[in-house]
Amino acid sequence: MNDTAKLGATAAIARFVSELSSNDIPVDAIEKAKMVIADSFACILSGVGSELAPTMLAYLDEAPGGTVPVLGTSRCATPQLAALVTGTFAAALDYDDLMTPVHPSAVVVTALCCALGNRPVSGRRFIEAYIVGIEIGAKVAQAIGRGHSGRGFHATATLCGFSSFAAIAYLKGLPAEQIELGLGVVATNSGGLLCSLGTMAKPFHSGLAARLAVDAEALTRLGFTASPIAIEAERGFFAAYGDEGSNASLIEGSLGKPWAVIDPGATLKRFPSCIAGHRAMAAVIDLKKQGATAQNVESVDVAVAPGALQPLMYPNPKTGLESKFSMQYAVAAAFLSDALGIATFETDATQRFSVRDLMARIHAWEDPQQAVEDPVSANLSWGYRGYARVTVRLKDGRVLEKQVDVPPGHPSNPLDWQDIENKMHDCAASAGLPVHETERALSALRTLETLSDMSGLIDAMTGVKR
């Protein structure tokens, strides 16, 4: 790619995506992306068995027709509706990856699957498109800054449309002019509020972002117009959605330097719940090895950094969705179960007497000292600020304590392929996908870069045989 005079952010993104070649993408990025893509397919399947699935499937029934598979089901729909429903499934259990401050991968994978069309697309091309999409979204997020979320925007909803559209643009080889307009369509239609956490509207944000990307490609292909400078315009996206620390001009120089898939990389979730509770859950798992049990615990103290409890807004959850955003439930569940999977965060599980009894003994609070010890903490996502320190007082008088700095699945504490396989089987079982089809999908995902056509993988994810 040739260097030219500095461009506006929208044009810089469009040029980067349109001029990029396969040789520009590092080999390391391909290998890292494969595992995240596999994780994303697992998360999509998990949503098919979620409590919002009946509503989304009923919504599908109101607009029958289309040829694009809704992953995890035997249904088909238009590309836009398939993206909306599949993308909502992808985030239904809060099991999808995190690249602070967004959950991008399942949204991007959804959009790409719904934009494949009828011509063969190789696994290598699919991976590259995913990498490009993640790169664009990550650099937009970096430039707009944490103040965006501080204003109440759910960044997955507002920023993942850029990721997904850029991925589609690369996949289809769109020209720079169309990419600029598509980014304008995304920018003017982005939205989503953090007050939706713990409700069905929260995962719906991911579906909306995926659909918006599919819409943006289709509309601009058909001649639709939008602002070609929407990201950096005087009354554009950054001006409306950012704050005094936002700077769209930072985007151009950051693209591919480094590639976001490599650095910072994605956190793949071990538990199907809000990342802000994961370090405390990991601490409890360690404390159980030291002899702490739900039966011998007198009290539990959970200290986190200032702001880290902000998304955990349900100290007394009544539903499975609410339990995913509850520190008290996360800690109690970790004490009571050795297998913290999908069933752990279903509504019936939250109402167990043993859970309620233990939750009453759990105190979670924000420790101001952590902000002093970690001065950059305020600029990090909830699950990465400071650390989680769990202190347990046992009924025999002993006191046990464990501090966890990063959640399991963080790039410095990563999951491996066996973890991904276990997660895929849990998620596929929730969707009712037969074991042999799950194995078929996993086999394809492990060698994704060698597939000549993505259709076989899509078939496996829907239980279809051709």
Secondary structure, 3 states (H helix, E strand, C coil): CCCCCCCCHHHHHHHHHHHCCHHHCCHHHHHHHHHHHHHHHHHHHHHHCCCCHHHHHHHHHCCCCCCEECCCCCCEECHHHHHHHHHHHHHCCCCCCEECCECCHHHHHHHHHHCCCCCCCCHHHHHHHHHHHHHHHHHHHHHHCCHHHHCCECHHHHHHHHHHHHHHHHHHCCCHHHHHHHHHHHHHHCCCEHHHCCCCHHHHHHHHHHHHHHHHHHHHHCCCCCCCCCCCCCCCHHHHHCCCCCCCCHHHHHCCCCCCCCCCCCECCCCCCCHHHHHHHHHHHHHHHCCCCCCCEEEEEEEECCCCCCCCCCCCCCCHHHHCCCHHHHHHHHHHCCCCCHHHHCHHHHCCHHHHHHHCCEEEEECHHHHHHCCCHHHCCCCCCCCEEEEEEECCCCEEEEEECCCCCCCCCCCCHHHHHHHHHHHHHHHCCCHHHHHHHHHHHHCHHHCCCCHHHHHHHHCCCC
